[in-house]
Amino acid sequence: QASESRWTRLLESASAGVWEWDARTGRTRYSTRWKAMLGFADDEIGDSPDEWLDRLHPEDAERTKGEFG
């Protein structure tokens, strides 16, 4: 937990927008900065992979969604 907290603070201070997908649970975590870079507040984006997948460029979406799931 402490290591994860340090990693989160480091990423946030570096202004990095990151996300992490847990293949076991199917849930995705998005950093507050990632959400802000897209113009959203922290509570406006959930933990579904579709939050990211639905924002892909149409030319990339079909192939990526097929590989993701």
Residue pairs with C-beta under 8 A, 6 or more apart in sequence:
8 31
11 18
11 31
11 33
12 31
12 32
12 33
15 33
16 31
16 33
17 31
17 33
17 34
17 35
17 36
17 37
17 38
18 30
18 31
18 33
18 34
19 28
19 29
19 30
19 31
19 34
19 52
20 28
20 29
21 27
21 28
21 49
21 68
22 28
22 29
26 49
27 47
27 48
27 49
28 47
28 48
28 49
28 51
28 52
29 47
30 45
30 47
30 51
30 52
32 42
35 41
35 42
35 44
35 45
36 42
38 45
38 55
45 51
49 68
53 61
53 64
53 65
53 68
56 64
56 65
